[in-house]
Amino acid sequence: PYSQAVRAGGFLFTSGQIPVDPAAGDIPAGIKAQAQQSLDNIAAILAQAGLDRSAVVKTTVFLKDMNDFAAMNEVYAEFFTEPYPARAAFQAAGIPKGALVEIECVAVKG
């Protein structure tokens, strides 16, 4: 029972995206590569919904280790532009498939 995203009114809520490469089915090594893949997965979901990253108003980032925050943030800062989405970040034990990061977002149309 899983939806990659659900529309509610003018909002799109994505499920948490772990860094699985949809073409190869694998997870890249390292926090920067994993953060990039998670964000690329979000971008693909947004595109399917007719949106782009500028529509994102809120993100939640789950990290296996908060010591990876700075490295993840470098990738995040290149992915989004100002005004940046509101964000929460947490350390989370047991991210699926042993991933180092999982990211979800809320986007709005219009």
N, C-alpha and C positions, 0 to 999 in steps of 0.2 A: 504493500500500500504506500505508494510514493508518487508525488508529482514534482517535477523539476521547478515548476512555478504555478502560482494560482493568481488569477485576476480577481480583484474585489473592487468594484467601482472603477475609479481611475488609477488604482494602485496595482502593481505587480509585486508579489512576494515570492522571492526565490527560496528554494530549499538550500541548505548548506551545501556548498560545492567543495568537495575535496579535489586534490590535484591529479585526478585520473585523466590521462591523455585519451580522448575519445577514439582516436585512430588506432593507437597501439594498445590501449588498455592498461598501460603501466603508470607508475608514479615516478616522476623524476627525483633525483637526489638533491638534497639541500633545500634550505628554507626559501631562498630567493626563487629558485626554479619552481618550487611547489606553490609559492604565493602567486607567481606569474600564471601558472597553469590554472589555479583556482579562479583567478580573475578572468582569464581567457574563457573559461567555462561559463562564467557569469555573462561575459560579453556575448557569447553565442546564444544563451537563453534570452537575453535582452533583444538581440537581433531577430530571433524567431517571433518575438512579441511585437516587432516593429519599433523597438526603442533602442537607444544607445546609452553609453555610460553617463552621458550628461543628465539622463533621467533619474539616476540613482540619488535618493535623498537620505538614505540611512544604510549603514552596513554594520554587521557584527562579525568580528574576527575571533576565531577560536584557535589558540596556539597550544601546542603540546608543551612548550617551554617559553615562558615570558622573556627569557634571555634572547629569544629570536625576534623580539618586537622591532628593534631598530632595523634589522635586515629586511623584515617583511615590510616595514614602513617605507623603505627606499623604493621598493617595487610598487607599493600602493600609491606613493606620491607621483610616480611616473604614469600610472594607469589613469588616475582621476585628475581633473583640473579644477581650478577655483571656479566657483565656490565648492569646496570639498563637501562630500556628504557627511552628515553626522555619523559618528562611529563609536562603538563600544568594542573593547578587546578584553578577552579573558583567557586565562590558562585553563585548559580542559584536558582531563585525563581520558584516554581511550578514544581518540578520534578514529573513525572507521579506517580500516586497512592500514593502520599504523602511520597515517599521514601526520605531518608536522603542523598542518594548518587546514582550517575549514572556514569558508567565508560565505555569508548569506547577505542578501540585500533587499531593500524595498525601493521600488522605482515608481515614478508617477508620470502619467501621460499628460502632456500639455503644460 
